[in-house]
């Protein structure tokens, strides 16, 4: 059970509350799951080093149901449109507030309008990625029912390394993750997939209840015919 804010975050929350985007980016840098919207957001963050407002809003609303962070999230604002001739609610100013924790920690909310700026660590490192060459032409998610085509039009993959966050050395409890880009846009990237040289025979595919991704096939067909990328 979580204590998630009952009201979902909106794009306006992201635009008007400057604390929300750093909160979402920090969460993505630590996220190690396989939920598709968050994995795609991680991919976009690695490529652009930032996220558009709508993606930040999506990440925040996913965070509402993560019990590890939900209790520390600020409640979304309830904006009053007031109709055509109405007036908007006055926005409470965000102020700095002290907390009792004197050890290094991230910024967090102490009161509805007071935010502790946090105390920086001497060592504060995030994960980082290295490009990976993926030569296998087909991949499948471990629990997936589709064989996808590896996207060979750009770097096909990358490996994410997780150092110890606040001390030197690598976190030996976390195995590096391999992300492989695929031809179809959704999901676009698979985390730690099964790599394949060839597709199984059709009778084996039928027995396994899996098949070749039709979206990958369509994109490759359009590309080969000169209609696609």
C-alpha positions as CSV (number, residue, x, y, z in Angstrom):
1,X,0.0,0.0,0.0
2,X,1.3,3.5,-0.9
3,X,0.4,6.9,0.3
4,X,0.3,8.4,-3.2
5,X,-1.2,11.8,-3.8
6,X,-4.9,11.2,-4.7
7,X,-4.8,13.8,-7.5
8,X,-2.7,13.2,-10.6
9,X,0.0,15.6,-11.6
10,X,-0.7,17.8,-14.7
11,X,1.5,19.5,-17.2
12,X,0.7,22.8,-15.4
13,X,2.1,21.3,-12.2
14,X,5.4,20.6,-14.0
15,X,5.6,24.0,-15.6
16,X,4.8,26.0,-12.4
17,X,6.5,23.9,-9.7
18,X,10.3,24.0,-10.4
19,X,10.9,21.2,-7.9
20,X,9.0,18.5,-9.8
21,X,11.3,18.0,-12.9
22,X,14.5,17.4,-10.8
23,X,12.5,15.0,-8.7
24,X,11.4,13.0,-11.8
25,X,14.9,13.0,-13.3
26,X,16.5,11.8,-10.0
27,X,13.9,9.0,-9.9
28,X,14.7,7.9,-13.5
29,X,18.5,7.9,-12.7
30,X,17.8,5.4,-9.9
31,X,15.1,3.4,-11.6
32,X,16.1,-0.2,-12.4
33,X,12.7,-1.7,-13.3
34,X,11.3,-2.7,-16.7
35,X,8.0,-0.7,-16.8
36,X,7.8,0.4,-20.4
37,X,6.9,4.1,-19.9
38,X,9.8,4.6,-17.4
39,X,12.3,2.6,-19.5
40,X,11.4,4.8,-22.6
41,X,11.7,7.9,-20.5
42,X,15.2,6.7,-19.3
43,X,16.1,6.3,-23.0
44,X,15.0,9.8,-23.9
45,X,16.8,11.2,-20.9
46,X,20.1,9.5,-21.9
47,X,19.8,10.9,-25.4
48,X,18.8,14.5,-24.7
49,X,19.8,15.0,-21.0
50,X,16.3,16.5,-20.4
51,X,12.6,15.6,-20.8
52,X,9.6,17.4,-22.2
53,X,6.9,18.4,-19.8
54,X,4.5,15.6,-20.7
55,X,7.1,12.9,-20.1
56,X,8.0,14.5,-16.7
57,X,4.3,14.4,-15.8
58,X,4.1,10.7,-16.8
59,X,7.1,9.8,-14.7
60,X,5.7,11.7,-11.7
61,X,2.4,9.9,-11.9
62,X,4.2,6.6,-12.1
63,X,6.1,7.6,-8.9
64,X,2.8,8.1,-7.1
65,X,2.5,4.4,-6.9
66,X,6.0,3.5,-5.9
67,X,5.9,3.1,-2.1
68,X,9.6,3.9,-1.8
69,X,9.1,7.5,-2.9
70,X,5.3,8.3,-2.7
71,X,5.4,9.5,0.9
72,X,8.0,12.2,0.1
73,X,6.3,13.6,-3.0
74,X,4.6,17.0,-2.8
75,X,0.8,17.0,-3.4
76,X,-0.3,18.2,-6.9
77,X,-1.8,21.6,-7.0
78,X,-5.6,22.0,-7.6
79,X,-5.9,24.9,-9.9
80,X,-9.2,26.7,-10.1
81,X,-10.0,27.8,-13.7
82,X,-12.7,30.0,-12.3
83,X,-14.6,30.1,-15.6
84,X,-14.2,32.8,-18.3
85,X,-14.6,35.7,-15.8
86,X,-13.3,33.9,-12.7
87,X,-10.1,34.3,-10.9
88,X,-7.3,31.8,-10.2
89,X,-6.3,30.7,-6.8
90,X,-3.3,32.5,-5.5
91,X,-0.3,30.2,-5.6
92,X,1.5,29.8,-2.3
93,X,5.2,30.8,-2.6
94,X,7.7,28.0,-2.0
95,X,10.1,28.8,0.8
96,X,13.2,27.2,2.2
97,X,12.7,25.1,5.4
98,X,15.1,23.4,7.7
99,X,14.7,19.8,8.8
100,X,16.1,17.8,11.7
101,X,18.3,15.6,9.5
102,X,21.9,17.0,9.6
103,X,23.4,14.2,7.4
104,X,23.8,14.5,3.7
105,X,20.4,14.1,1.9
106,X,18.4,15.2,-1.1
107,X,16.0,18.1,-1.1
108,X,12.5,17.3,0.2
109,X,9.3,18.9,1.4
110,X,9.0,19.7,5.1
111,X,5.7,21.6,4.8
112,X,3.2,22.1,1.9
113,X,5.1,25.2,1.0
114,X,8.5,24.7,2.6
115,X,11.2,22.7,0.9
116,X,14.5,21.7,2.6
117,X,17.3,22.3,0.1
118,X,19.1,19.2,1.3
119,X,22.8,18.7,2.3
120,X,25.1,17.7,-0.5
121,X,27.2,14.5,-0.3
122,X,31.0,14.6,-0.7
123,X,30.5,11.9,-3.5
124,X,27.3,12.0,-5.5
125,X,27.3,9.8,-8.7
126,X,24.6,8.6,-11.1
127,X,24.6,5.7,-13.4
128,X,26.2,6.1,-16.8
129,X,26.0,4.3,-20.1
130,X,28.4,2.9,-22.6
131,X,27.6,2.0,-26.2
132,X,27.3,-1.7,-27.0
133,X,27.6,-3.5,-30.3
134,X,24.7,-5.9,-30.8
135,X,25.2,-8.2,-33.7
136,X,22.2,-10.5,-33.2
137,X,19.5,-9.6,-35.7
138,X,16.6,-10.7,-33.5
139,X,15.6,-10.1,-29.8
140,X,12.8,-11.1,-27.6
141,X,11.8,-9.9,-24.1
142,X,12.1,-12.7,-21.6
143,X,8.4,-12.7,-21.0
144,X,7.4,-11.4,-24.4
145,X,5.5,-13.0,-27.2
146,X,7.1,-11.2,-30.2
147,X,10.5,-11.6,-31.9
148,X,11.7,-8.1,-32.7
149,X,14.2,-7.0,-35.2
150,X,17.3,-5.3,-33.9
151,X,17.6,-1.7,-35.0
152,X,20.9,-1.5,-36.9
153,X,20.4,2.0,-38.3
154,X,22.2,3.5,-35.3
155,X,24.0,2.1,-32.2
156,X,22.0,-1.0,-31.5
157,X,22.4,-0.9,-27.7
158,X,24.1,0.4,-24.6
159,X,25.1,-1.0,-21.2
160,X,24.1,0.9,-18.0
161,X,26.7,0.8,-15.2
162,X,25.7,1.5,-11.6
163,X,28.5,2.9,-9.4
164,X,28.0,3.2,-5.6
165,X,26.1,6.4,-5.3
166,X,27.9,8.0,-2.4
167,X,31.2,6.1,-2.3
168,X,33.9,5.0,-4.7
169,X,33.6,1.6,-6.6
170,X,30.8,-0.2,-8.4
171,X,27.7,-1.5,-6.7
172,X,28.5,-5.2,-6.9
173,X,24.9,-6.1,-6.0
174,X,23.7,-4.7,-9.3
175,X,24.5,-6.4,-12.6
176,X,25.0,-4.1,-15.6
177,X,21.9,-3.8,-17.8
178,X,21.9,-4.3,-21.5
179,X,19.4,-2.2,-23.5
180,X,18.8,-3.1,-27.1
181,X,17.0,-0.8,-29.6
182,X,14.5,-2.5,-31.9
183,X,13.0,-1.5,-35.2
184,X,9.4,-0.8,-34.0
185,X,8.8,2.3,-32.0
186,X,6.8,0.6,-29.2
187,X,8.5,-0.3,-26.9
188,X,11.5,0.9,-29.0
189,X,14.0,-0.6,-26.6
190,X,14.2,-3.8,-24.6
191,X,16.0,-4.3,-21.3
192,X,18.2,-7.5,-21.0
193,X,16.4,-9.3,-23.8
194,X,17.1,-12.8,-25.3
195,X,19.4,-12.4,-28.3
196,X,18.8,-14.6,-31.4
197,X,20.8,-15.4,-34.6
198,X,17.7,-16.7,-36.4
199,X,14.0,-17.2,-35.8
200,X,12.8,-20.6,-34.7
201,X,10.8,-22.6,-37.3
202,X,7.2,-21.7,-37.6
203,X,6.0,-24.9,-35.9
204,X,8.3,-24.1,-32.9
205,X,6.9,-20.6,-32.8
206,X,3.4,-21.9,-32.8
207,X,4.3,-24.3,-30.0
208,X,5.9,-21.5,-27.9
209,X,2.9,-19.2,-28.7
210,X,5.3,-16.5,-30.1
211,X,5.7,-14.9,-33.5
212,X,7.7,-12.3,-35.4
213,X,6.7,-8.7,-34.6
214,X,4.4,-7.5,-37.5
215,X,5.3,-3.9,-36.8
216,X,9.0,-4.6,-37.3
217,X,8.2,-6.4,-40.5
218,X,6.1,-3.6,-41.9
219,X,8.8,-1.0,-41.1
220,X,11.5,-3.1,-42.7
221,X,9.3,-3.8,-45.7
222,X,8.7,0.0,-46.2
223,X,12.4,0.8,-45.7
224,X,13.5,-1.8,-48.3
225,X,10.9,-0.6,-50.8
226,X,12.1,3.0,-50.3
227,X,8.9,4.2,-48.6
228,X,10.4,4.3,-45.0
229,X,13.6,5.5,-43.3
